[in-house]
Amino acid sequence: MTTDSPPRPAAGNGAPAPGRIMAAEMAEQPAVLQRILDHGAPAIREVATAIAARRPRFVLLTARGTSDNAALYAKYLIEVLLGMPAGLTSMSTTTAYGARPDLTDCLVVTVSQSGGSPDLVESTEAARKAGAITLAVTNNPRSPLAAVSEYHLDVLAGPEKALPATKTYTAELLTLYLFVDGLRGGAGGAAKALPELAQSVLGRSDEVRVLAERYRFAQRLVITSRGYGYPTAREAALKLMETTYIPASPFSGADLLHGPLAMVDNVSPVIAIVPDGKGGRALQPVLDRLRGRGADLVVVGQRNQVEAASAGFVLPAGVAEEVQPVVEILPLQQLAYEVTMARGQDPDAPRALAKVTETH
C-alpha cells in the first residue's frame, strides 16, 4: 500500500531530485503500518506477555531525538492505559556520572532507530546489570543495542535513507502502542484502521503545500498541544528545525501559559495539534488565549477546531485518542518537506546531520 509522492522536477546533470528520498519514505508509511499489524504483532504480543508475567513495578524509557518523542508517547500510554508510573531517563547520570541505581523489577525500554548510539548501548547494559528487565525497540535487530537487551522488538520499517526520520517514527509509535496494549492483554484493536487512515491523510499533500506557503519566510514557529498530542508537537518541531532550519519551539499548552505565551503576538505563527478527546479539551483554553492575542493560528485537528483557526488540516474523525499521534504527525512531516522545498533546500540531507548520531 503506497501513496504517490508529490511530483517534483528532476535535478540537473543526472543528480537525484532534492527531497526524492524523504517523499518516498513518507509514502511508505501505510505499508509499514500494515506490515507491523500483519507480521510484527504476534512477536510484540509474545514479548508483552513474557514481560507482563514478570510484573515490573516501574517503567523507564531511554531514547534520543525522534525516538525520544516516541518514548514520550509510550510514557503517556503506560501511565494512562496501565496506571503504571513511567519516566524518561537522563543517560548522562549513567554514562557521564557513573550512577548505578537499583533497577530491580523495573522495565527499561530503549527506543532507537539504528540501535547504534554508544550511550544507549552503555546505559542499557548498565540497567540490565542493575536488575532491570531490558527491552530494545529498534529498526535493526542486529544492532549493538538489540544484542545487549534481554528482549527486542523490530519496528519493521525497512531501510531509511533520508536523514529526517519519518517512517521509523510512525513504526515506533505503532510498535509501542501494540506492546503497551499487549501488557494489559489487549490485541491492538484501536490500531486496525491506521494504515487506511494514513493512506487517506498522505493523499492530501496539495492541502499541505498550500499551508506551507505560510511558513516559507517564517523566522520562528511555536508548536503546541496537550496529552497524547504533545509528543507530536515535539516531533513536528524537530522535523521542521532539522529540514527547514526555522527555529521551532514546542510547548505543552499548559507550559505555554506559564510564561512563553508572552512571545506570541499578532504576527506570530503558531501550530496547534488538537487531539480529539481529553487532550484537545484541555488545550481549549490555550487556543482561546492564542486567538485573543491575534496569533496566526493553524490547527491540525477536527473540523470545528480548524474552522475556528486561521487555517489548518482536518484529521479523520472517530480515531481512538491513544493512537491519534500515528495519524497526526503525517501532515506535519509533509509540512516540513514542503516548506523545505519551497525554501530551495534538500530535505533528504540537512546540513550537519548524520543518520546514526553517536553520543556518549
N, C-alpha and C positions, 0 to 999 in steps of 0.2 A: 504494500500500500504506500504510494508516494504522492507528493504534492508538487505540481510544477513550480519551479522557481521562477521569479520574475525575469523576463528577458533582458539581457544586458549586452551591449556591444562587445565584441571580442577585442582584446588588446592587439596592438600592432606588433609586427615583427614576429608573429607566431607565439608570443607570450600568452600565458593564460589570462583570461579576463579577470580584473580585480573582483573579489567577492564571490567568485565562482564556487569555491570550496565551501565557504560558510553557507551559501544559499543551498547547496546540495545537501549539506548535513542537517540544516534546519528542516528541509523537505523530507528527510528520512525518518523524522520522529514518530509519525503514526505507525510506521512499520516496526520501529524499535519497540514502541509500547506494546504492540500486538505480539511481538516475539517474546517479551517478558511474560505476558499473560499466558501465552501458549506453551512456552518452553522453560521459562525461568521459575514460574510459580511453584511447581512441585518441589524443587530444591529449596526455595525460600521457605515453604511450609515445613519441610523436614528440619531445617536449621532452627526455625522458630519453635517448633515442638520440642526439640532437644534442649534449647536454652530455657524455655519456659519450665521444663521439668526440673531445672536446677534452681529455680525460684530466686533470681537476682533481686537484691533489695534496692538497687540504685542503678542508674544508667549514666555513664559519661560518654560524651560524643567528642571525637577528635577529628579535626579537618583544617584545611586551609582554602582560601579563595572561594571559587564557585562551590566546591564541596562543603565548605563551611556553611554556606547558605542552605544546602540540602540537609546538613546536620541540624541546623536551627529548626527547619521544618520537622525533622524527626523528633526534636525536643517537644514541640507542640503536640505531636501525635502521642508521644509517650505519656505526657502529663495529662492530656485531655481524654484520650481513649483508654489508657490503662490506669490512670490515677497514681502513677509511679513517679517519684522525683527524678529529674534528669538535669544534667548540667553540661556546659561546653567547657572543655579543658583548656588550660593555658600550658602548652607544651614546654615552654621555656622553664617552668618550675622543675621539670624533669631533666630536660636536655642541657639547660644552662646552669641551673642551681643545684641539680642533683637530688631534688626532693624525692622521697620514696614513701608515699602514703600507703597505708594498709588498704588494699582494694579487695579484700576477701569478700566473696559473694556479690561483687559489683560487676556489671556488664559494661565493657568498654568497646564502643563501636567506632572504628576508624574509617572514615569515608575519604576516598581518594580516587581520582580517575586513573592515574598511572600506577599508583601504589609504589612510587619510586622515591619519594622525598625522604631524605635521611632522618629528619626529626620525627616524621610519622612512624617510621620503622622503629627508631630507638625508643620512642615513648610507648609504643605498643609492646615491644619486648619487655620494657620495664614494668608495664602494667601486668603482663602475664606472670612475671616473676613475683609481683606483689600480691598475687592471688586472684586477679581478675579473670573473668570469662571474656575472651577477646574475640571480636568479630570484625573482619575486614570487608568492606563493601567497595569493590573496585571494578574497573573495566579491563583488568589484566590479571587473570588467575595465576599467571606465572611470575607475578611481581614479587619483590622482596617483602612487601607488606603482607601479601597473602601467605608467604612462606612462614612468617613469624607468628601469624594469628592462628588461634585454635579453630576458628570457623571462618569461612569465606563465602561471600555472595558475589557472583559475576553479574554485572548490570546489563551485559549482552548488547551494548551499544554498537559494537564493531569499531574499527579504526576511526579515530577522529583526527583529521589533519589540520583543520583550521585552528589557529591559536585560541580564538574565543570558544569556550565550551558551550555547546547548545544541546546536542542530542545526549551527551553524557549526563548533563544536569537533569533533564526530564527523566532519563533512565534511572538515575539515583533516586529521584523523588518517588517514582512508582515502586522501585525495589524496596525502599524504606517503608512506604505505606504497607505493602504486602507483608513485610516482615513484622511490623508492629501489629497489624491486624491479625497475623498468624500467632503472635504471642498470646492473644486473647481467644484463640480458637476460631477466628474468622477465616473466610475464604476469599476475601478481597472483592466482594460483590460491588462495592461502590466504584470500583475501577473499570468495570467491564466495558463501559461505553467510551473510555478515554481515547482509544485510537481513532474512532469515528469522529469524536468531537475535535480532536487535534487536526484531523484532515479538513474539517469544515473551517476552522479558525485560520489555518495556514493558507487556505484557498482565498482569503480576503486580503491579499497583500496590497491590492490597489488602495484600499482604505488606509492602510498603514503608510503607504507612500504619500498620501495627502497629509496625514498628520506630521510626517517627517519634515515637511516644509516649514512648520512652525519652529523647528529647532535647528535649522541649517546654520543660522548665525548666532545661536544662543551662546552666552558666556558662562552660564551656570544653570543647574537644574536642582529642584528639590523633588524628592520622590517619597511618598508616604503611604502607609497602610497600617492595619492593626490585625492582631490574631494571626491566622494562617497566612494572611496576605503579606505580613511583614517580611518573611524570607524572600518573597517575590520582589518586594521593593528593594531589598539589598542586592539581589541578583540583577535586577534591571539596572540599578545604578552602576554596578560593576561592569556589566556589558557595555553600557553607554560610555563609561570612562575609558575602558581599555580599547574600544574601537574608534570612538569619535574624538576622544581626548577632552571632552567637555566635563568640567568638574560637576559631579552629580552627588548630592548629599542625601542618603536615605535616612529616614526617621520613622520610628513608631509614631503614630498620630498622637499618642499621649505625650511622648517626649517632645514632639514639635511644639506643643502648647506650653512646655516648661522652658521657654526662652527663645529657641530658634525661630519661632513664628515672627519675631521682630524683624528678621531679614526679608520677609515676604512683603512685597508691595504690589502696586497695580501693574507692574511690568514683569513681575517675577513668574517664570514658567514653573508650574507645579504639576506633577503627575501623581494621581491618587489611584491606588489599586483598591477597589471596594469589594470585599468578599460578599457573597450572597449568603448572609447568615449573621451570627453573633458578632463577628469581626467587623462587618460592614455597619451594623447598628452602633457599635462602639466608636466607629470612625465618624459618624454623622456630625457630632458637634465640631469636629475639626474641619469638615467640609463647609459647615456653616460659617466658621470663622474665616476660612480662606476666601469664600465668596464675599464676605463682609469687607475683606481687605482689598478686594478687586483683583485678586490674583488671576493670572491666565491659567485656569484650572482645566486639565484634561483628565478624564476619568476612564479607567479600564474597569468595567463592571456591568451591572444590569442597566436596562434601557432607561428606567426612571432616573437613575443617577447620572447617566451620560447626558440626558436631555436637560438636566439642571446645571450642567457644566458648560465651559466654553466650547468643548469638543470632546471626543472620546471614541472608545471602541467598545461595542456591546458584546459581552460574553454570552455563551449559551446559558440558558436558564435550567433550573432543575438538577444541577450537579451538586452532590454532597459536598459540604464545605471543606471536609478534610482532604478531598482530592482536587479541589479547585486550583491549587497552585500549579498543577501539571498543565492546565489549560491557560491560566492567567499569564504565565511567562512568555507564551508563544508570540503574541503580537508585540511584546516588548523586545524580544530577540529580533524580530523583524524591524522594529523601530530603530534599534541600534545599527542594524545593517543598512537601512535606507538613509539614515542621517549621515552615516559614514560615507556612503556612496555619493550622496549629494554634496558632501564637503570635499570630494575629489581624493579620498583616501581609500586604502585597500583594507577591508575588514578581515581578510584572511591572515594578514601578517602585521599586526600592530607593532609599532616600534617598541624596542626594549623588552619584549616578552619572549619567553621560551615555553614550549609545550609542557615540559617537565621542569617545574621550579624546585631546585634543590635548596631547601632551607635546613638550618642546623639548630 
